Amino acid sequence: MPTLSIVIPTYNEEHNIGKCLESILAQRYPRDLLEITIVDDYSSDRTIEVAKAYNVRILYSGKRDAEFSKMIGLREARSDFFLYLDADIELVGPDCIAGTLRPLLENDDVVGSFPRFMPRKGDTAIGRFLRYHPLELDPVFEFFCTDISETIVTRRRDYYLCRFNPPRIPPIGICLYRRDILWRVIGHMKRFMDIDVPVILSENGYDKFAYVPGCGVYHSNVKTIVDLVNRRLRNLHTIFLPEVENRRFEYFDLSDANAVRRIVFWVIYANSLLPSVIRGIWRSINHKDIACMCEVPASLVLTDLLAWGFTHDKKGRRMLGSALSRLFRSV
């Protein structure tokens, strides 16, 4: 059986890191084949004290940047395969690692394999709603992102083989990679930008991935609509807008008139309310969970606040102005 490096960036995660590590150690996978590494940003709480009880390797970063910490972990990894997890993620079931690894062992040309996010009964309504989507996408991102089904080329009994053709790539975060290929392609980078990595690999010829819907992870990062909004606005102002020219993953291309038309359509759709209500009812019936009615406030609030965030940022206004100008010229 192959060896696997699991890297977990942390900063003040004392309430989460124990559950994350317990879910890893509960796997039916030989412990001596798992290299578990915590990359900590000098937490001021009991994160390190808790982690040490699980006999894992601990490294330090000090950059207050999870993506920088992930790259430290990759640089120090020596295993056959590589996986990073956030501290607030738990693996579901004892065979999550083995099941996610299986497509890589059965297909030499597959570079990465990813599980799905799963709702947990004890989650809040907004948390369950988000995790009914396999990539934990809210309605806004779901509309603009490529769906996994659009990339499937072969259906196997326990997983799907996918081919990623940039820019039509789903926003894959949690993914188990072949470490040697990962290091060869992105080892020179300073930061491990999770959803950029599948794009970069695909652009370098490593475009075969596997989706394993029977393997899942629990995530406890969003508990209220306020949590969700704050995270999206923070990402807009600290990641998306400052680094938009350097990011490989694109939610939409503002230089494309059709993409701009889709944005306009979505803003009208979300603010019309009725379509979101109908979709929320349909999803509630499909999943047998009234939490899916979060479709309505999530669509409306996120759309309008993200639009507000764009228009109140100098760079955002410039990007939107250029996009609208191209749209009018194309009419």
N, C-alpha and C positions, 0 to 999 in steps of 0.2 A: 504494500500500500504506500502511496506517496506521502511526503511530508507537506504540511500546510502552515504558513505563517499567518496569524491573525493579529492585526494591528488596531489598537483602539486609542484614538486621541482623547485626552481628558483635560478638563479644567473645572474644578469644584463639582464633581459628579459623585459625591459620597452616597447619595440616595439612589443612584442608578447602577454604578459600576459592579456592585455585588451581584445583582440580578443578571446583568449581562454575562459576567464570568461564570456564574452558576449554570446558565443556559449552554455555555460552551462546554463546560466540564461534564454536563449531563449527556453529551453526545456519545453515541455508540461508535466512537472512533478512538483508536489507541492514543492515550495521552502523550506517549513519548514521540508521537509523530506530529504533535501540535506545538508550534512555537508561538506562544501568546505574549504579545508585547504591548505594554501601556506606554504611550508617549505623552507625558504630562507637562502642562504649562505652569508648573509650580503652584499647584492648587493650595488655597489657604484653608481648606476644610480637611476632612478625614479621607479624602479620595485615596491617597497613597497608603495610608494605614489599612484601609479596607482591602485594597488590591494586594498588598503584601501577604495577606492571609491566604491567598490563593496560589502562592508560589509562582508568580509570573515575572517576566523580565520587565524592568521599569527603566525607561529612558526619559530624558527631559528636553524640552524645547525652549520655552521662554519667549516665543514669538507671539503668543496669544492668537495663533492662527492654526486652525485645525488642519487645513490643507497642507501647510508647511510640516505639521507633525506627521501627517500620513506619509509624506515623502521621506522623512527621517526613518519611519518604520520600514518603508520599502527598501531604503538604502541599507538597512541593517539586516534585512530578511535573508535567510539562507535556504529556504525550503523550495520544494518543487512548485508549489502554488501559493498564491497570495490573496488575502481577503482583508478588507478593512471594515470595521463596524463602529458606529457611533456608540457612546457609552449608554445611551438610553434605548438600545436595541437588544432584543432577546431572540434567540433562535427558537423556533417552534418545533417541538418534538425531538426525539433522540437521534433521528436519522437525517436531520437537515443538512449537515455537512456532507455526509456520504451521498445523499440524493442530489445535491447541487454539483458535487464533484463528478458524478457518474457520466454526464455527457462529455466531459473533457477526457475521461479515460477511454470512452468508446469511440471518440472522433478526434483524430490527431489534428484536424484542421480547425477545430473550435478553440478560440482563444480565451473566451470568457463565458461563464454560466451564471445566471442570476435567478434568485427565488422571487416570490411576490410578498408584498406587505399583506398582512391579514388583520381583520378587525378582531378585537377581543371583547368578550361580553361585558367586562367591567369598565371598558373605556367610556369616556363621555360621548355624547351624541355626535359632536363634530369630529371626534377622533375616529369613531366607527365609520362615519360617512366617508371620510377621506380614505380609509384603508380598505373600503370595498373596491377601490381602484387598485389594481395590482402594483402600480408604481406610486401610490399615495398622492395622486394628482388632484388638485382642487379643480372646480369646473372651468376656470379660466385657462389653466395650463392644459387641461385635458382637451380643450377645444383647439389649442394652437400646436400641440405636440403630436408627433407621429405615434400611432397606436401600435402596440406589439404585433397585433394580428396582421398589420400591413407588411411586416418583415418576415413572416414565417414562410419557409420554403419546403420543409419536411416535417411531418407529424410522426413522432415516435410514441411508444406506449406511455412513457412517463415524462416526456419532455418534447419541446419543439425546437427544431433547428431554425435559426434566423440568419438572414444576410442583411447587414446594415450597409446602405448606400447613402453616403452623405449628400445633402444635409438631412435626408429622411431617416432619422435615427431616434428611437425613443429615449427619454431622459433616464438612463440607467444609473442608479447611484450604487447600491449594494451589489457587488459582482465579484465572483471568484475567478481569478485570472491565472494564466500560466506566468509564473514569476519571471522566467528568463526572457520571454518575449516582452513582457511589460517593462522590465528594466532596460532592455535593448532600445525600446522605442521612446520611453519617457524618462529614462534615468537621468538625463541631463537637466530636467526641469527642477525648479525650486519648490513648486507646489503641486500637489496631487488634486487637481480639480475634477471631482468624481464624474460628472456628466460629460466633461470634455474628453475623458480618456477613451470611451468607445469610439468617438469621432476620430481622434488621432490615430488609434489603432486601425480603424477602417481605411483611413486615408493612406496608411502605410501597407495596405494589402491584407491585413488581418481582420477580415470582415465577417467571419463566421462566429456566431454566438448561440447560446442555448438558453431557453426560458423553461424553468422547472416550476410549474404552477402548484405542484403538490408539496413543495418545500416553501416555508414561509418564515417571516420575521414579524415580531411585534415591535411597535414603535410607540413611545410615550411622550413625544415632543410637543404635541398640540393637544390642549385640553379644552380650550374655549375659542370662540370666534375671534376674540381679541388677540390671543396667542397667534392665531393664523395670520391675522392682518399685520401684526407687529413684525412677524418673521418675513412676510412678503415685502413690506416696506423697507425693512432693514436690508434685505438682499438687493432690493432695487437700488438703494442709495450707496451701499458699501461694496457690492459685487457687480451687479449688472451694468449700471451706468458708468462707473469708473473704469471697468475693464472690458467694455463691450467690443472694442476693436481687437482685443487679444483672445477673446473666448472662441473656442471652436464650435461649441454647441450653440445653435440659434433657435430661439422660440419662434421668432418670425424675422423676416428680412424686410426692413423698412425701405430698402431700395427697390423692392418689388411692388408694383402698383396693385397686383392681385392680393398680396399679403396685407396691404393697407386697407383694401376693400373688406377683407376678412375682419380686420380690427374694427372698422366702422360697423360692420354687420353685428359683431359680437356686442359692442356697446349698446346698440339698439335692442338686441335680443335680451341682454341681461336686465336692461331697464324696463322692458315690456312686462316683466314679471310672469305673465301667463305661461309662456313656454317653459320657464323654470319650474313653475308649479306643476305643470303636466308631467315634466320629466321627473320631478321629485316624487310624485305619486306613483309613477311607473316603477321607479327604482325601489320605493318603499314596498310595493307589492312583490317585486322580483326578489328582494333580499329579506322580505318579511321583517322589516325594521323601519319604524317611523323616523329613525335618525336620518334617513335619506332625504327627508324634507329640508335638511340643512342646505340642500341644493339651492333653495331660493335666496336666503340671506348671503350664502357664500358667493353666489354668482353676482348679486347686486353690489354688496359691500366691497368685495375685492376689486371688481371692475371699476367702480367709481373712485375708490381710494388709490388704486394704481394709476388711473388716469390723472387724478389730482397730484400724485407724486411725480409723474412725468412733467406735468405742466408747471409745477413749482420748482423744478430743477432746471438750471440754465442749459445744461447739456441736453436734457430731455426735451425742453422746448425747441432747441435747435434741430434735434432729430425729428421731432414730430412735424415741425414746420417744413423741413425738406421733404418728408414723406408726403405730406398733404399737397405740396406743390407738384410733385411728380404725379400724384393721383389726378389732380385737376388737369394737368397737361395731357394725360392719357385719355381723358373723356372726349 
